[in-house]
Amino acid sequence: MKKKVLFLVLSLVLVFGVTSVASAAGLGLGFGGLRGQLSIDNWTPLSQKLNLTEDQSQKLKELNQSTYEATKELRQKLADAMFELKQMELDTNPDKSAVEAKMKEINELRAQLQELMQKQRDQMNQILTDEQKQLMKNWHGKGKGLRHGFGQDTGNQNGQSSTENSTQS
């Protein structure tokens, strides 16, 4: 019975961990799995969606680059730790203290990544106007926004982005 409970707990940790790693890495994975293929037909540059100035666009590019570099090693460590936990899950007699230590390591890495991502959001909010922030807030409510990737938009059958649709309604 204890083995079944441990297996279930580890399985849940693994599922949530993989989705967190994918989210942190910007892979667009979630409970629905992969989101389909990228297509130029439903891609709208964020600079157009938000009507960014050249200065804003440049600052956001620099912010993305610095955040990417700052999180690269952490994301790799997290992916490695998740893999190690998955390997422990396959042990016939896993060492509970080693599993707990690995889980603690994963949680600490996630917390560090979340802190860095929050700093990025805070810095981004200093760059954007109130109107642009409101547009972003509206996208987040519809499952869009920066966490799903810059410039991606689901669009509609007519090839219009949902932003274009809302302005025409």
N, C-alpha and C positions, 0 to 999 in steps of 0.2 A: 504494500500500500504506500509506504514512504517513497519507494522508487517511482511509483506512478505520479505522486504529487510533485516530487522533485522534477521528473521529466516534464510534467505539465508547466510548472513554473519556469523552467529553463526554456521550454518552447515559446512561452509567451514573451519572455525577456528577449529571446532571439527575434521574434516577429517584430516587436516594438523597436528593438535595436536596429534592425535592418532598415525599417522605415525611417528611423531617425538619422541613420547614416546617409541614406539616400536623400533625405531632405536637406541635411547639412551639406552634402556634396552637390546639391542642386540637380539631382538626377530626375526629378519629376516623378518619383515613385510614391505610391501611397497605397491605401487599402485596395484601390482599384487596379493596381499593377501599373504596367507601363502605359503611358498616355498615347499611344499612336505615333505615327511618323510625323516628322516635321515637314512642313510644306510652306513654300513661299506664298501660297494663296491665302494663308491665314496668319501671316506674320506681319505685324505692324511695328515699326521702330518706336521704342518708348519716347524718343525725342519728339515724334509726331503726336503720339497719344497725349503727352503732357505739354506739348508746345514749349519744349525746353529751349532756353537761349544757348548760344555756343558756349558761354562761360559755364552754365549749369551742366551742360552735356560733358564738358571737359572735366569738371570737378567730380561728377559722378563716375566717369571712367577711371579717374585716378583713385577714387574711393573704392571702387570695385576691385581694381588691381591690388591695392594695398590690403584689402580684406582677404582677397584670394591668397595672396602670399602669406599673410598672417595666420590663415587657417589651414594652409596646405599640409603642414606637418601634423597638426592636430587631427585633421580628417584622416590622414593615413594611419596615425596611431589608433584612432577609434576603429577604423576598418580592421586593422590587425588584431586589436583586442576582441572585437566581435567574432572574428574568425577563430581566435583561440578559445573563446567561450563555446563556439559551435563545436570545436574539436573535443572539448571537455564533455560536451553533451553526448558524444559518441562513446566515451569511456564506459566500460561495464561497471566500474566502481569509482565514480568520480570523487575526488577529494573535496569535501564540502567547504573546507576553509579556503582552498584554492579557487573554487567557484565563486565564493563570496568575495574574495579579494579581487577577482577579475571583474565581477559585477560592480564593485566599488570603483575600480579603475575606469570602467566604461562610464559610470555615472559622473565621475569627476571630469572626464574628457568632454562629455556632453555639456556639462555646466560651463566649462571653459569656452566651448564653441558658442553656446547660447549667449554668453557674456559678450564675446566678440561681435556676434551678429547684432546684438542689441546696440552696441556702440556704433555699428555701421548704420543702423536705422536712425539713431539719434543724429549722427552726422549728416545723413541724407535729409532729415527733416530741417536741418539748418540751411540746406541748399535750396530746397523747394519752397515755392510760395504757398500760401494758405489754400488757394484754389487748386493747385497741383496736388497738395496733400489730400484734399477732399476727393479728388478724382481717384487717387490711390486707395483711399479708404473705401470708396464705392466698389472698386475692383475686388478688394479683399472680401467684401461681403458676397461677391458673386463667384468666389473661388479663383479669382485672378489676382494680379498684382506681382510684385517683384519676386516673391518667394517661389513662383512657378517659372521664373526665367524672364529676363528682360525681353520685351517686345512680343511675347507670344500672346496670341489671341485666338479664341476658338472660331470666331467668325460665324457666318451663316451660309446657307446654300447659295446665296447670291454673291459670295465673296466679300461681303462687307464685314468689317469688324463690328463687334458688339458696341464699341464706342460710337461708331458711325451710326449704328442703328438707333441708339438712345438719343442722339442729337437730331435724328430725323423724325422721331415719334412725337 
